[in-house]
Amino acid sequence: MVSVIIPVYNVEQYIRQCIDSAIDQTYKDIEIILVDDGSTDNSGTICDEYAERDRRIKVIHKKNGGLSDARNAGMNIARGKYIYFLDSDDYIKKNALEELVSFSEKEQAEIVSFSVWMFSDDKNLYMPPQRRLIKYPSANGAKHIIQLFKNEKRWFPGAQTSLFRADYLKKEHLSFKKGIHYEDLLFSGIAYIRAERVSNLCSYLYYYRQRSDSIMRKSYTINDLRSYCECIKGFTAEKKKCTDDPVKTEALDRLTVFASDRFINTYAQMKECDRKGAERYIGYVLRALSSVKSVRCETVKIKLTFPGIYSIIRKILLPLKRALFG
């Protein structure tokens, strides 16, 4: 059985398409856990309507606690051999779970990764180029992370891009850290680092909706910087547990550099009035980067040392890049 966990918060415009994509899966041995995280629109009512029509659907109504809290609530009651996280404004391919389960069983993998297809209903939104498909051999999670960074120069940390074995998550006591943004970066990073076998299914199985009103597109605040610091703290703590493993150390260093780069890019987009207190976070990230030895991070250090200059440069170069390359 696959437990499909769908956190729901004020998405009445999209939730039906999302739930329908889970119900209509060619793989039928599933339970769908809808976690209504204190929605103030009709999302909770829609969830109850679906639960009345399909006995595989369970609904949790809870006080708003954020995405991490909602996912954790779903994990607490999940009964499946596998756990899959689906965001309520997105949807999955009709045969996604069938392909993932079959591939996981064949590879005996704790995690199966795959790719997402980004789309938007808003034609005015800038859409980055689609992530190219690259086939990666099965390996431990740390090697998989290193391969991703070397080949694609980036990491897509969304939990929705992976199928997890439930017994693995339970054994490692893995859950989402509450009270921060970018919880996927920390959760997926640690989950991959500890996994003995990660397999890659070279296919687009997930449709990721870009929304102008999503949390990722709202104005940044000091909490965004704090959240990246929490991710970096998590990677630093994990690195202390595996100092005798050079592969894990390199993977964690790469994750630290990646989070640090995202930190400074976020800082560069913040309004001056919202940056109060940012200096202490910049100082922490610089100290964390000083322990990075296995990969080069001089460029990120320079950005962090001169954040004001970098902000000005970014405001000039980013619109130019989009104009030239789309």
Stockholm file with secondary structure:
# STOCKHOLM 1.0

chainA/1-326         MVSVIIPVYNVEQYIRQCIDSAIDQTYKDIEIILVDDGSTDNSGTICDEYAERDRRIKVIHKKNGGLSDARNAGMNIARGKYIYFLDSDDYIKKNALEELVSFSEKEQAEIVSFSVWMFSDDKNLYMPPQRRLIKYPSANGAKHIIQLFKNEKRWFPGAQTSLFRADYLKKEHLSFKKGIHYEDLLFSGIAYIRAERVSNLCSYLYYYRQRSDSIMRKSYTINDLRSYCECIKGFTAEKKKCTDDPVKTEALDRLTVFASDRFINTYAQMKECDRKGAERYIGYVLRALSSVKSVRCETVKIKLTFPGIYSIIRKILLPLKRALFG
#=GR chainA/1-326 SS CEEEEEEESSCTTTHHHHHHHHHTCSCCCEEEEEEEESCSSSHHHHHHHHHHHCTTEEEEEECCCCHHHHHHHHHHHCCSSEEEECCTTCEECTTHHHHHHHHHHHHTCSEEEEEEEEECSCTTSCCCCCCCCCCCCCBCHHHHHHHHHHHHSCCCCCGGGEEEEHHHHHHTTCCCCTTCSCHHHHHHHHHHHHCSCEEEEEEEEEEEECCTTSGGGSCCCHHHHHHHHHHHHHHHHHHHTTTTCHHHHHHHHHHHHHHHHHHHHHHHHSCGGGCTTHHHHHHHHHHHHTTCCSSCCHHHHHHHHSHHHHHHHHHHHHHHHHHHHC
#=GC SS_cons         CEEEEEEESSCTTTHHHHHHHHHTCSCCCEEEEEEEESCSSSHHHHHHHHHHHCTTEEEEEECCCCHHHHHHHHHHHCCSSEEEECCTTCEECTTHHHHHHHHHHHHTCSEEEEEEEEECSCTTSCCCCCCCCCCCCCBCHHHHHHHHHHHHSCCCCCGGGEEEEHHHHHHTTCCCCTTCSCHHHHHHHHHHHHCSCEEEEEEEEEEEECCTTSGGGSCCCHHHHHHHHHHHHHHHHHHHTTTTCHHHHHHHHHHHHHHHHHHHHHHHHSCGGGCTTHHHHHHHHHHHHTTCCSSCCHHHHHHHHSHHHHHHHHHHHHHHHHHHHC
//
